[in-house]
Amino acid sequence: MIKDKLKADFIKAVDFATNYSKPLPPDLMLKFYAYYKIANENISSPENSKPLINAFKANALIQAGDISPEKAMKSYIKLVKFLKEKE
């Protein structure tokens, strides 16, 4: 039941972040990327035509560390709360 609430909160947070129209600093975007990938257990190699972008994405995944999908969801939700507080 707690996992269901966490997943619902995560989906709402992803929807908010996806539709967020203000520019975000690259480091924050990379955190969103890493937490999203880990939360969805999709830690495949970054696929971008630009090697430098792939390197930054790979580094973001490494920096996120070996965390569980649940922890990644919670971290993603915290980032969205941070964005909402700045508005």
The first five atom37 places (N, CA, C, CB, O) and aatype in JSON, in Angstrom:
{
  "aatype": [12, 9, 11, 3, 11, 10, 11, 0, 3, 13, 9, 11, 0, 19, 3, 13, 0, 16, 2, 18, 15, 11, 14, 10, 14, 14, 3, 10, 12, 10, 11, 13, 18, 0, 18, 18, 11, 9, 0, 2, 6, 2, 9, 15, 15, 14, 6, 2, 15, 11, 14, 10, 9, 2, 0, 13, 11, 0, 2, 0, 10, 9, 5, 0, 7, 3, 9, 15, 14, 6, 11, 0, 12, 11, 15, 18, 9, 11, 10, 19, 11, 13, 10, 11, 6, 11, 6],
  "atom_mask": [
    [1, 1, 1, 1, 1],
    [1, 1, 1, 1, 1],
    [1, 1, 1, 1, 1],
    [1, 1, 1, 1, 1],
    [1, 1, 1, 1, 1],
    [1, 1, 1, 1, 1],
    [1, 1, 1, 1, 1],
    [1, 1, 1, 1, 1],
    [1, 1, 1, 1, 1],
    [1, 1, 1, 1, 1],
    [1, 1, 1, 1, 1],
    [1, 1, 1, 1, 1],
    [1, 1, 1, 1, 1],
    [1, 1, 1, 1, 1],
    [1, 1, 1, 1, 1],
    [1, 1, 1, 1, 1],
    [1, 1, 1, 1, 1],
    [1, 1, 1, 1, 1],
    [1, 1, 1, 1, 1],
    [1, 1, 1, 1, 1],
    [1, 1, 1, 1, 1],
    [1, 1, 1, 1, 1],
    [1, 1, 1, 1, 1],
    [1, 1, 1, 1, 1],
    [1, 1, 1, 1, 1],
    [1, 1, 1, 1, 1],
    [1, 1, 1, 1, 1],
    [1, 1, 1, 1, 1],
    [1, 1, 1, 1, 1],
    [1, 1, 1, 1, 1],
    [1, 1, 1, 1, 1],
    [1, 1, 1, 1, 1],
    [1, 1, 1, 1, 1],
    [1, 1, 1, 1, 1],
    [1, 1, 1, 1, 1],
    [1, 1, 1, 1, 1],
    [1, 1, 1, 1, 1],
    [1, 1, 1, 1, 1],
    [1, 1, 1, 1, 1],
    [1, 1, 1, 1, 1],
    [1, 1, 1, 1, 1],
    [1, 1, 1, 1, 1],
    [1, 1, 1, 1, 1],
    [1, 1, 1, 1, 1],
    [1, 1, 1, 1, 1],
    [1, 1, 1, 1, 1],
    [1, 1, 1, 1, 1],
    [1, 1, 1, 1, 1],
    [1, 1, 1, 1, 1],
    [1, 1, 1, 1, 1],
    [1, 1, 1, 1, 1],
    [1, 1, 1, 1, 1],
    [1, 1, 1, 1, 1],
    [1, 1, 1, 1, 1],
    [1, 1, 1, 1, 1],
    [1, 1, 1, 1, 1],
    [1, 1, 1, 1, 1],
    [1, 1, 1, 1, 1],
    [1, 1, 1, 1, 1],
    [1, 1, 1, 1, 1],
    [1, 1, 1, 1, 1],
    [1, 1, 1, 1, 1],
    [1, 1, 1, 1, 1],
    [1, 1, 1, 1, 1],
    [1, 1, 1, 0, 1],
    [1, 1, 1, 1, 1],
    [1, 1, 1, 1, 1],
    [1, 1, 1, 1, 1],
    [1, 1, 1, 1, 1],
    [1, 1, 1, 1, 1],
    [1, 1, 1, 1, 1],
    [1, 1, 1, 1, 1],
    [1, 1, 1, 1, 1],
    [1, 1, 1, 1, 1],
    [1, 1, 1, 1, 1],
    [1, 1, 1, 1, 1],
    [1, 1, 1, 1, 1],
    [1, 1, 1, 1, 1],
    [1, 1, 1, 1, 1],
    [1, 1, 1, 1, 1],
    [1, 1, 1, 1, 1],
    [1, 1, 1, 1, 1],
    [1, 1, 1, 1, 1],
    [1, 1, 1, 1, 1],
    [1, 1, 1, 1, 1],
    [1, 1, 1, 1, 1],
    [1, 1, 1, 1, 1]
  ],
  "atom_positions": [
    [[0.82, -1.2, 0.0], [0.0, 0.0, 0.0], [0.87, 1.27, 0.0], [-0.93, 0.0, 1.21], [0.57, 2.23, -0.7]],
    [[1.92, 1.24, 0.79], [2.84, 2.38, 0.82], [3.52, 2.51, -0.54], [3.91, 2.22, 1.95], [3.71, 3.62, -1.04]],
    [[3.88, 1.38, -1.14], [4.52, 1.42, -2.46], [3.57, 2.0, -3.5], [4.98, 0.02, -2.88], [4.0, 2.72, -4.4]],
    [[2.28, 1.68, -3.39], [1.31, 2.23, -4.34], [1.24, 3.74, -4.22], [-0.09, 1.62, -4.1], [1.18, 4.44, -5.23]],
    [[1.25, 4.25, -2.99], [1.22, 5.71, -2.79], [2.5, 6.33, -3.32], [1.03, 6.05, -1.29], [2.46, 7.39, -3.96]],
    [[3.63, 5.69, -3.06], [4.9, 6.2, -3.56], [4.9, 6.25, -5.09], [6.08, 5.33, -3.05], [5.33, 7.24, -5.68]],
    [[4.42, 5.2, -5.72], [4.37, 5.18, -7.19], [3.44, 6.26, -7.71], [3.91, 3.81, -7.69], [3.75, 6.91, -8.71]],
    [[2.3, 6.46, -7.06], [1.36, 7.51, -7.49], [1.99, 8.89, -7.33], [0.04, 7.43, -6.68], [1.87, 9.73, -8.22]],
    [[2.66, 9.12, -6.2], [3.36, 10.4, -5.98], [4.47, 10.6, -7.0], [3.93, 10.46, -4.56], [4.69, 11.71, -7.48]],
    [[5.17, 9.52, -7.32], [6.24, 9.59, -8.31], [5.69, 9.97, -9.68], [7.0, 8.26, -8.39], [6.25, 10.82, -10.36]],
    [[4.61, 9.34, -10.07], [3.99, 9.64, -11.37], [3.56, 11.1, -11.43], [2.78, 8.71, -11.64], [3.73, 11.76, -12.46]],
    [[3.0, 11.62, -10.35], [2.6, 13.03, -10.3], [3.83, 13.93, -10.41], [1.83, 13.34, -9.0], [3.8, 14.96, -11.1]],
    [[4.91, 13.55, -9.74], [6.14, 14.34, -9.78], [6.74, 14.34, -11.19], [7.17, 13.78, -8.77], [7.2, 15.37, -11.66]],
    [[6.72, 13.19, -11.85], [7.24, 13.1, -13.21], [6.39, 13.98, -14.14], [7.24, 11.63, -13.71], [6.93, 14.68, -15.0]],
    [[5.09, 13.95, -13.95], [4.21, 14.77, -14.78], [4.52, 16.25, -14.57], [2.73, 14.49, -14.44], [4.58, 17.02, -15.54]],
    [[4.73, 16.65, -13.33], [5.06, 18.05, -13.03], [6.39, 18.43, -13.7], [5.14, 18.28, -11.5], [6.48, 19.46, -14.37]],
    [[7.4, 17.6, -13.51], [8.72, 17.9, -14.05], [8.72, 17.92, -15.58], [9.75, 16.89, -13.55], [9.39, 18.74, -16.2]],
    [[7.96, 17.02, -16.17], [7.88, 16.96, -17.63], [7.25, 18.22, -18.21], [7.08, 15.73, -18.07], [7.65, 18.69, -19.28]],
    [[6.29, 18.76, -17.5], [5.57, 19.94, -17.99], [6.12, 21.26, -17.43], [4.11, 19.83, -17.64], [5.55, 22.32, -17.68]],
    [[7.21, 21.19, -16.7], [7.82, 22.39, -16.12], [8.44, 23.21, -17.25], [8.9, 22.01, -15.04], [9.26, 22.7, -18.02]],
    [[8.05, 24.45, -17.35], [8.46, 25.25, -18.51], [9.66, 26.17, -18.28], [7.3, 26.07, -18.96], [10.25, 26.67, -19.24]],
    [[10.03, 26.39, -17.04], [11.17, 27.27, -16.78], [12.48, 26.5, -17.0], [11.1, 27.83, -15.33], [12.52, 25.29, -16.82]],
    [[13.53, 27.21, -17.4], [14.81, 26.53, -17.61], [15.38, 25.99, -16.29], [15.83, 27.49, -18.27], [15.26, 26.62, -15.24]],
    [[15.98, 24.84, -16.38], [16.59, 24.21, -15.2], [18.1, 24.15, -15.39], [16.01, 22.78, -14.97], [18.58, 24.0, -16.51]],
    [[18.84, 24.27, -14.29], [20.29, 24.11, -14.4], [20.62, 22.67, -14.84], [20.98, 24.44, -13.03], [19.92, 21.73, -14.48]],
    [[21.67, 22.52, -15.61], [22.03, 21.18, -16.11], [22.23, 20.15, -15.0], [23.28, 21.27, -16.93], [21.85, 18.99, -15.18]],
    [[22.81, 20.54, -13.87], [23.03, 19.56, -12.8], [21.71, 19.03, -12.26], [23.85, 20.19, -11.68], [21.62, 17.85, -11.91]],
    [[20.7, 19.87, -12.18], [19.39, 19.44, -11.7], [18.72, 18.52, -12.73], [18.49, 20.66, -11.4], [18.09, 17.52, -12.37]],
    [[18.85, 18.86, -13.99], [18.29, 18.01, -15.04], [18.94, 16.62, -15.02], [18.47, 18.67, -16.43], [18.26, 15.61, -15.24]],
    [[20.23, 16.58, -14.77], [20.92, 15.3, -14.72], [20.5, 14.47, -13.5], [22.44, 15.52, -14.7], [20.43, 13.25, -13.58]],
    [[20.21, 15.14, -12.39], [19.7, 14.41, -11.22], [18.33, 13.82, -11.54], [19.61, 15.34, -9.99], [18.06, 12.66, -11.22]],
    [[17.47, 14.62, -12.16], [16.17, 14.09, -12.57], [16.35, 12.87, -13.46], [15.35, 15.18, -13.31], [15.68, 11.85, -13.27]],
    [[17.25, 12.97, -14.42], [17.51, 11.88, -15.35], [17.93, 10.61, -14.59], [18.61, 12.28, -16.37], [17.37, 9.53, -14.81]],
    [[18.89, 10.75, -13.72], [19.42, 9.57, -13.0], [18.37, 8.94, -12.11], [20.64, 9.97, -12.16], [18.2, 7.72, -12.12]],
    [[17.66, 9.75, -11.34], [16.64, 9.2, -10.44], [15.51, 8.54, -11.23], [16.08, 10.31, -9.54], [14.99, 7.5, -10.82]],
    [[15.13, 9.14, -12.34], [14.08, 8.56, -13.17], [14.51, 7.19, -13.71], [13.72, 9.51, -14.33], [13.75, 6.22, -13.65]],
    [[15.72, 7.13, -14.24], [16.21, 5.87, -14.8], [16.29, 4.78, -13.73], [17.58, 6.08, -15.45], [15.9, 3.64, -13.97]],
    [[16.79, 5.14, -12.56], [16.92, 4.15, -11.49], [15.54, 3.74, -10.98], [17.76, 4.72, -10.32], [15.29, 2.56, -10.75]],
    [[14.64, 4.7, -10.82], [13.29, 4.41, -10.32], [12.56, 3.44, -11.26], [12.48, 5.7, -10.17], [11.78, 2.6, -10.8]],
    [[12.81, 3.56, -12.54], [12.17, 2.69, -13.52], [13.0, 1.47, -13.85], [11.88, 3.46, -14.78], [12.68, 0.71, -14.77]],
    [[14.08, 1.28, -13.1], [14.98, 0.14, -13.28], [15.39, -0.01, -14.75], [14.3, -1.15, -12.79], [15.39, -1.1, -15.31]],
    [[15.74, 1.14, -15.33], [16.15, 1.18, -16.74], [17.54, 1.82, -16.81], [15.12, 1.97, -17.61], [17.7, 2.93, -17.33]],
    [[18.51, 1.11, -16.31], [19.85, 1.67, -16.24], [20.68, 1.16, -17.42], [20.54, 1.32, -14.9], [21.73, 0.55, -17.24]],
    [[20.17, 1.42, -18.59], [20.93, 1.08, -19.8], [21.86, 2.24, -20.12], [19.98, 0.77, -21.0], [21.77, 3.32, -19.53]],
    [[22.73, 2.01, -21.04], [23.66, 3.07, -21.45], [22.88, 4.25, -22.04], [24.68, 2.53, -22.48], [21.91, 4.05, -22.77]],
    [[23.31, 5.47, -21.72], [22.66, 6.64, -22.33], [22.78, 6.58, -23.85], [23.29, 7.95, -21.8], [23.81, 6.18, -24.39]],
    [[21.71, 6.98, -24.52], [21.71, 6.91, -25.98], [21.46, 8.3, -26.55], [20.63, 5.92, -26.48], [20.32, 8.72, -26.75]],
    [[22.53, 9.01, -26.81], [22.45, 10.31, -27.43], [23.51, 10.35, -28.51], [22.65, 11.46, -26.38], [24.55, 9.68, -28.4]],
    [[23.27, 11.1, -29.53], [24.23, 11.15, -30.63], [25.5, 11.94, -30.27], [23.58, 11.77, -31.85], [26.48, 11.91, -31.01]],
    [[25.46, 12.62, -29.15], [26.62, 13.41, -28.74], [27.33, 12.72, -27.56], [26.19, 14.86, -28.34], [26.75, 12.58, -26.49]],
    [[28.57, 12.3, -27.76], [29.3, 11.59, -26.71], [29.42, 12.37, -25.4], [30.67, 11.24, -27.21], [29.39, 11.78, -24.32]],
    [[29.56, 13.68, -25.49], [29.71, 14.47, -24.27], [28.45, 14.39, -23.41], [30.02, 15.94, -24.62], [28.53, 14.28, -22.19]],
    [[27.29, 14.44, -24.05], [26.03, 14.33, -23.3], [25.92, 12.94, -22.67], [24.81, 14.59, -24.23], [25.49, 12.82, -21.52]],
    [[26.3, 11.91, -23.41], [26.3, 10.55, -22.86], [27.2, 10.46, -21.63], [26.76, 9.54, -23.92], [26.85, 9.79, -20.65]],
    [[28.34, 11.11, -21.68], [29.27, 11.08, -20.56], [28.65, 11.74, -19.32], [30.59, 11.79, -20.93], [28.77, 11.22, -18.21]],
    [[27.99, 12.88, -19.52], [27.34, 13.55, -18.39], [26.22, 12.69, -17.8], [26.79, 14.91, -18.82], [26.07, 12.61, -16.58]],
    [[25.45, 12.05, -18.67], [24.36, 11.19, -18.19], [24.91, 9.99, -17.43], [23.49, 10.71, -19.36], [24.4, 9.62, -16.38]],
    [[25.95, 9.38, -17.96], [26.57, 8.24, -17.29], [27.13, 8.66, -15.94], [27.68, 7.63, -18.16], [27.0, 7.93, -14.95]],
    [[27.74, 9.84, -15.89], [28.28, 10.35, -14.64], [27.16, 10.59, -13.62], [29.07, 11.64, -14.89], [27.33, 10.32, -12.43]],
    [[26.03, 11.1, -14.08], [24.89, 11.34, -13.18], [24.41, 10.03, -12.57], [23.73, 12.04, -13.93], [24.07, 9.98, -11.39]],
    [[24.38, 8.98, -13.37], [23.97, 7.67, -12.84], [24.97, 7.16, -11.82], [23.82, 6.65, -13.98], [24.59, 6.59, -10.8]],
    [[26.25, 7.37, -12.08], [27.28, 6.94, -11.14], [27.17, 7.72, -9.84], [28.69, 7.12, -11.76], [27.27, 7.15, -8.75]],
    [[26.97, 9.03, -9.94], [26.86, 9.87, -8.75], [25.62, 9.53, -7.92], [26.82, 11.33, -9.14], [25.64, 9.67, -6.69]],
    [[24.56, 9.11, -8.57], [23.35, 8.73, -7.83], [23.63, 7.53, -6.94], [22.19, 8.42, -8.8], [22.98, 7.34, -5.91]],
    [[24.59, 6.75, -7.33], [25.01, 5.63, -6.5], [24.14, 4.41, -6.67], [0.0, 0.0, 0.0], [23.29, 4.33, -7.56]],
    [[24.38, 3.47, -5.82], [23.67, 2.2, -5.85], [22.46, 2.31, -4.93], [24.6, 1.02, -5.42], [22.45, 1.76, -3.83]],
    [[21.43, 3.0, -5.39], [20.24, 3.18, -4.58], [19.1, 2.35, -5.14], [19.83, 4.68, -4.51], [19.11, 1.97, -6.31]],
    [[18.13, 2.07, -4.3], [16.99, 1.28, -4.72], [16.03, 2.12, -5.57], [16.26, 0.71, -3.5], [16.07, 3.35, -5.5]],
    [[15.19, 1.48, -6.34], [14.18, 2.23, -7.1], [13.28, 3.07, -6.18], [13.33, 1.27, -7.92], [12.9, 4.18, -6.54]],
    [[12.96, 2.56, -5.01], [12.11, 3.31, -4.08], [12.82, 4.58, -3.6], [11.73, 2.43, -2.87], [12.2, 5.64, -3.5]],
    [[14.1, 4.46, -3.29], [14.88, 5.63, -2.87], [14.99, 6.64, -4.01], [16.28, 5.2, -2.39], [14.94, 7.84, -3.78]],
    [[15.14, 6.14, -5.23], [15.22, 7.03, -6.39], [13.9, 7.78, -6.58], [15.57, 6.23, -7.66], [13.91, 8.97, -6.9]],
    [[12.78, 7.09, -6.38], [11.48, 7.75, -6.48], [11.36, 8.85, -5.44], [10.34, 6.72, -6.32], [10.91, 9.96, -5.74]],
    [[11.75, 8.54, -4.21], [11.69, 9.54, -3.14], [12.58, 10.73, -3.44], [12.09, 8.9, -1.8], [12.2, 11.88, -3.2]],
    [[13.75, 10.47, -3.97], [14.68, 11.56, -4.31], [14.12, 12.41, -5.44], [16.05, 11.0, -4.7], [14.26, 13.64, -5.42]],
    [[13.5, 11.79, -6.42], [12.89, 12.52, -7.53], [11.77, 13.41, -7.0], [12.34, 11.53, -8.6], [11.66, 14.58, -7.39]],
    [[10.94, 12.88, -6.13], [9.83, 13.64, -5.54], [10.38, 14.83, -4.75], [8.97, 12.73, -4.61], [9.81, 15.92, -4.79]],
    [[11.47, 14.63, -4.03], [12.09, 15.74, -3.28], [12.57, 16.85, -4.21], [13.26, 15.22, -2.43], [12.42, 18.03, -3.9]],
    [[13.13, 16.48, -5.35], [13.57, 17.48, -6.32], [12.38, 18.29, -6.84], [14.32, 16.81, -7.49], [12.49, 19.51, -7.01]],
    [[11.27, 17.63, -7.08], [10.07, 18.34, -7.55], [9.56, 19.28, -6.46], [8.97, 17.34, -7.96], [9.16, 20.41, -6.75]],
    [[9.57, 18.82, -5.21], [9.15, 19.69, -4.11], [10.06, 20.92, -4.03], [9.17, 18.92, -2.76], [9.59, 22.02, -3.76]],
    [[11.35, 20.73, -4.26], [12.31, 21.83, -4.28], [11.92, 22.83, -5.37], [13.75, 21.3, -4.5], [11.92, 24.04, -5.13]],
    [[11.58, 22.34, -6.55], [11.17, 23.23, -7.65], [9.9, 24.0, -7.28], [10.94, 22.41, -8.95], [9.79, 25.19, -7.53]],
    [[8.96, 23.31, -6.69], [7.69, 23.96, -6.32], [7.91, 25.05, -5.28], [6.69, 22.92, -5.78], [7.25, 26.09, -5.32]],
    [[8.84, 24.82, -4.36], [9.13, 25.82, -3.31], [9.78, 27.05, -3.9], [10.03, 25.21, -2.22], [9.62, 28.15, -3.37]],
    [[10.53, 26.89, -4.99], [11.21, 28.04, -5.61], [10.24, 28.93, -6.4], [12.32, 27.55, -6.53], [10.57, 30.07, -6.73]],
    [[9.05, 28.41, -6.7], [8.09, 29.2, -7.49], [7.44, 30.27, -6.65], [7.02, 28.3, -8.09], [6.61, 31.03, -7.15]]
  ]
}
